[in-house]
Structures are given as structure tokens and as C-alpha cells.
Amino acid sequence: MLNKLIVVGLVWTLACSTSAESVWASGIGEQTVKSTCTTCHRIEGNPVSRKNKKAPDLIWAGNKYQPQWLEEWLQDPKQRLYPVGYDYNAKRKQPHLALPAETAKAVTQYLALLKDPRIQEGIMKPGTSEQMQKGKKLYQEHACTNCHWTPAETRRGYTGGKSSTSFLKMGTRLKADWVYRFNLNPNDFVPKSGAYIPKPPLPDSDIYAITAYMMTFGK
């Protein structure tokens, strides 16, 4: 009986400790995001064009970023996500603030709570070989490398233009459901962004195939 009470006590103590840690992390994360991150990033509001903001929106960060990548990047933000600056503007090409490990973890946990109901989770699955072949073909046909850094067997490890978002390590950086929903209609999230949209628009199955292929980048 005594041993059982001891075990119950230990479980209760661990549970309380974990709960307290979560509350602390949530508080520090929210405080950091609202006091520091929002000087450049928006965490609420309606989608607006790039020219009307300093940095990418975090309104749907919980849908967009893979937690492990985000936590590590916040501590050492050397990976260039926008090679010539956000919105193709070199004046916005500023170093990102690096956070201490505990703060980066707390911020990641808070940002994971920010989600957009338009993004349905669980849609994307690993592509079949047929989808991969189709996705690669479409990616090449629509010249995605004209604007985006894309992994390649070159001396630098990539090829492509740098006027838009880098696709390097996309498979470990972004969530597939976010990429798919964004690819369906980029203007839903960044109006007047200048993002390339085929005319006539591609069928959803083609967008799915392209997304499945893109999610292999960096894995």
C-alpha cells in the first residue's frame, strides 16, 4: 500500500511539474512573440500584400512550420529563407534575431497554436512514384526554378533564381498540408504577391503531385 502511494505521489509530482513547465513555456512564448516578433511579423488580421508588411505573417504558423526545424532555426537563423530579402526588397534583408534555446522552444510552442481554419490537416500523404514523376515534370514545365532556389547536384547544392522563397530543406521546414493549400491559391494568403499561377489554373491533382514532389526537397 505504501509503495502504491509513493508511486501515485511521484506520478502526481511529475504531472504537476510538466504542467507547470508547459504553463511557463506558454507564457514566455506568448510574451516573446507579442513583444518582439510582432515588431515585424503579424499574428492576426486578414491577409495583406507583401508590400504592406515587413516580414511573413505568423497568423498560420502552427499550420506552416515543422516544430523541430523552427525551434532549431530560431536559435541559429542562418538559413536564408528569402535570398534577396522579403518581397524581393534588399532593404528588408536584415539578420533575424537569434533566441536562447529555452526561449526558442517556448516561442515554437506558442506559434504552434496559431492556425488557420482554411488549412485542412491530413490531406497530404507521401506521393506515389507516379505522382512524384508527374510532380517533377510539372515543376520543370512551369519553370519554378526561375524564382526559387531548388536542390540540385551542383557545386553549391542548388540551382535556380533567388527572387522568391528558397525551397531548400522544404521537406523538413514546412508542413505538407500548408504547402498544398498555399499552392492551390497563393493569393488567399498573400494577395497581389506576384506568385506565379498557371492560366488556366492546374487541377487539384496536379497541385497535389507538385506538392508531393516539393516535399522531398531536403529530406
C-alpha positions as CSV (number, residue, x, y, z in Angstrom):
1,M,0.0,0.0,0.0
2,L,2.8,2.4,0.9
3,N,4.6,1.6,-2.3
4,K,1.5,2.4,-4.3
5,L,1.1,5.7,-2.5
6,I,4.7,6.6,-3.3
7,V,4.2,5.8,-7.0
8,V,1.0,7.8,-7.1
9,G,2.8,10.7,-5.4
10,L,5.6,10.6,-7.9
11,V,3.2,10.5,-10.9
12,W,1.3,13.4,-9.4
13,T,4.5,15.4,-8.9
14,L,5.7,14.7,-12.4
15,A,2.4,15.7,-13.8
16,C,2.3,18.9,-11.9
17,S,5.9,19.6,-12.9
18,T,5.1,19.0,-16.6
19,S,2.0,21.2,-16.3
20,A,3.9,24.0,-14.7
21,E,6.6,23.8,-17.3
22,S,4.0,24.0,-20.1
23,V,2.4,27.0,-18.5
24,W,5.7,28.7,-18.1
25,A,6.7,27.9,-21.7
26,S,3.3,29.2,-23.0
27,G,3.7,32.4,-21.0
28,I,7.3,33.1,-22.1
29,G,6.5,32.1,-25.7
30,E,3.4,34.4,-26.0
31,Q,5.2,37.3,-24.3
32,T,8.2,37.0,-26.6
33,V,6.1,36.8,-29.7
34,K,3.9,39.7,-28.8
35,S,6.7,41.9,-27.5
36,T,9.4,41.1,-30.0
37,C,8.3,39.1,-33.0
38,T,5.3,41.4,-33.8
39,T,7.6,44.3,-34.5
40,C,8.0,42.6,-37.9
41,H,5.5,39.8,-38.1
42,R,1.7,39.9,-37.9
43,I,0.0,37.2,-35.8
44,E,-3.6,38.2,-36.6
45,G,-5.7,40.0,-39.1
46,N,-6.7,39.5,-42.7
47,P,-4.2,38.6,-45.4
48,V,-2.4,41.6,-47.0
49,S,0.1,42.0,-49.7
50,R,3.8,41.8,-49.1
51,K,4.4,45.4,-49.7
52,N,2.3,46.3,-46.7
53,K,4.3,44.3,-44.2
54,K,7.9,43.8,-43.1
55,A,8.1,40.0,-42.9
56,P,6.0,36.9,-43.5
57,D,2.8,36.5,-41.4
58,L,2.8,34.1,-38.5
59,I,-1.0,34.1,-38.4
60,W,-1.0,30.4,-39.5
61,A,2.5,29.5,-38.2
62,G,1.1,26.3,-36.5
63,N,0.0,25.1,-39.9
64,K,3.1,26.2,-41.7
65,Y,6.3,25.3,-39.8
66,Q,7.6,22.0,-38.6
67,P,8.3,22.5,-34.9
68,Q,11.8,20.9,-34.8
69,W,13.0,22.9,-37.7
70,L,11.5,26.2,-36.3
71,E,13.0,25.7,-32.8
72,E,16.5,25.0,-34.2
73,W,16.3,27.8,-36.8
74,L,15.2,30.4,-34.1
75,Q,18.4,29.6,-32.3
76,D,20.6,29.8,-35.3
77,P,18.8,31.6,-38.1
78,K,21.5,31.4,-40.8
79,Q,19.5,29.5,-43.4
80,R,18.4,32.1,-46.0
81,L,14.7,31.8,-46.5
82,Y,14.4,34.9,-48.7
83,P,17.8,35.3,-50.5
84,V,17.3,38.9,-51.6
85,G,15.0,39.9,-48.8
86,Y,11.3,39.6,-48.2
87,D,9.2,40.9,-51.1
88,Y,12.3,41.0,-53.3
89,N,13.4,44.0,-51.4
90,A,17.1,44.1,-50.4
91,K,16.3,46.8,-47.8
92,R,14.4,44.1,-45.9
93,K,17.3,41.7,-46.0
94,Q,18.1,42.0,-42.3
95,P,19.6,39.3,-40.0
96,H,17.0,37.6,-37.9
97,L,17.2,37.7,-34.2
98,A,18.7,34.5,-32.6
99,L,16.9,33.3,-29.4
100,P,18.3,31.3,-26.5
101,A,17.3,27.6,-26.5
102,E,14.6,27.8,-23.9
103,T,13.1,30.9,-25.4
104,A,13.1,29.4,-28.9
105,K,11.3,26.3,-27.5
106,A,8.7,28.4,-25.8
107,V,8.1,30.6,-28.9
108,T,7.8,27.4,-31.1
109,Q,5.2,26.0,-28.7
110,Y,3.2,29.2,-28.7
111,L,3.4,29.6,-32.5
112,A,2.1,26.0,-32.9
113,L,-1.2,27.3,-31.5
114,L,-1.7,29.8,-34.3
115,K,-3.7,28.1,-37.0
116,D,-5.9,29.0,-40.0
117,P,-9.2,27.0,-40.4
118,R,-8.8,27.1,-44.2
119,I,-5.9,24.7,-44.0
120,Q,-7.2,21.1,-43.6
121,E,-4.7,18.8,-41.9
122,G,-4.0,15.3,-43.0
123,I,-4.7,15.9,-46.7
124,M,-1.1,15.4,-48.0
125,K,0.4,11.9,-47.9
126,P,3.8,10.7,-49.3
127,G,3.5,10.8,-53.0
128,T,3.3,7.6,-55.1
129,S,6.0,7.1,-57.7
130,E,3.6,8.2,-60.4
131,Q,2.7,11.4,-58.5
132,M,6.4,12.1,-58.0
133,Q,7.2,11.7,-61.7
134,K,4.2,13.9,-62.6
135,G,5.1,16.5,-59.9
136,K,8.7,16.7,-61.1
137,K,7.6,17.1,-64.7
138,L,5.1,19.9,-63.8
139,Y,7.7,21.6,-61.6
140,Q,10.1,21.8,-64.5
141,E,7.4,22.7,-67.1
142,H,6.3,25.7,-65.1
143,A,9.8,26.8,-64.5
144,C,9.6,27.0,-60.7
145,T,13.4,27.3,-60.6
146,N,13.2,30.7,-62.3
147,C,12.3,32.2,-58.9
148,H,13.1,29.6,-56.2
149,W,16.3,28.0,-55.0
150,T,15.9,24.3,-55.7
151,P,18.1,21.4,-54.5
152,A,20.3,20.1,-57.3
153,E,23.5,18.1,-57.8
154,T,25.7,21.2,-58.4
155,R,28.7,22.5,-56.6
156,R,26.5,24.8,-54.4
157,G,23.9,22.0,-53.9
158,Y,21.1,24.0,-55.5
159,T,20.1,25.9,-58.6
160,G,17.5,28.5,-59.6
161,G,16.7,32.1,-59.2
162,K,16.5,33.9,-55.9
163,S,13.7,36.4,-56.2
164,S,11.3,34.5,-54.0
165,T,11.2,32.0,-51.2
166,S,14.0,29.4,-51.0
167,F,12.8,25.8,-51.4
168,L,15.9,24.4,-49.8
169,K,15.2,21.9,-47.0
170,M,11.5,22.4,-47.6
171,G,10.7,18.8,-46.6
172,T,12.0,19.4,-43.1
173,R,10.9,23.1,-42.8
174,L,7.3,23.4,-43.9
175,K,4.3,21.2,-43.4
176,A,2.9,19.5,-46.4
177,D,-0.7,20.5,-45.9
178,W,0.3,24.1,-45.7
179,V,2.3,23.9,-48.9
180,Y,-0.5,22.2,-50.7
181,R,-3.2,24.7,-49.6
182,F,-0.9,27.6,-50.5
183,N,-0.1,26.2,-53.9
184,L,-3.8,25.9,-54.6
185,N,-4.1,29.7,-54.4
186,P,-1.3,31.8,-53.1
187,N,-3.4,34.9,-53.1
188,D,-5.6,33.5,-50.3
189,F,-2.6,34.1,-48.0
190,V,-0.5,36.8,-49.7
191,P,-2.7,38.9,-52.0
192,K,-1.0,40.5,-55.0
193,S,2.2,38.7,-54.2
194,G,3.1,38.2,-57.8
195,A,3.3,34.5,-57.2
196,Y,3.1,32.5,-60.5
197,I,-0.4,31.0,-61.0
198,P,-0.8,29.0,-64.3
199,K,-3.6,30.0,-66.6
200,P,-5.9,28.2,-66.7
201,P,-5.3,27.0,-63.1
202,L,-4.0,23.5,-62.8
203,P,-6.4,20.8,-61.5
204,D,-6.1,19.9,-57.8
205,S,-4.5,16.6,-58.7
206,D,-1.6,18.4,-60.4
207,I,-1.1,20.7,-57.4
208,Y,-1.1,17.6,-55.2
209,A,1.6,16.0,-57.3
210,I,3.8,19.1,-57.4
211,T,3.5,19.5,-53.6
212,A,4.4,15.8,-53.1
213,Y,7.5,16.3,-55.2
214,M,8.4,19.6,-53.4
215,M,8.2,17.9,-50.0
216,T,11.1,15.7,-51.0
217,F,13.4,18.7,-51.1
218,G,16.0,18.5,-48.3
219,K,15.0,15.1,-46.9
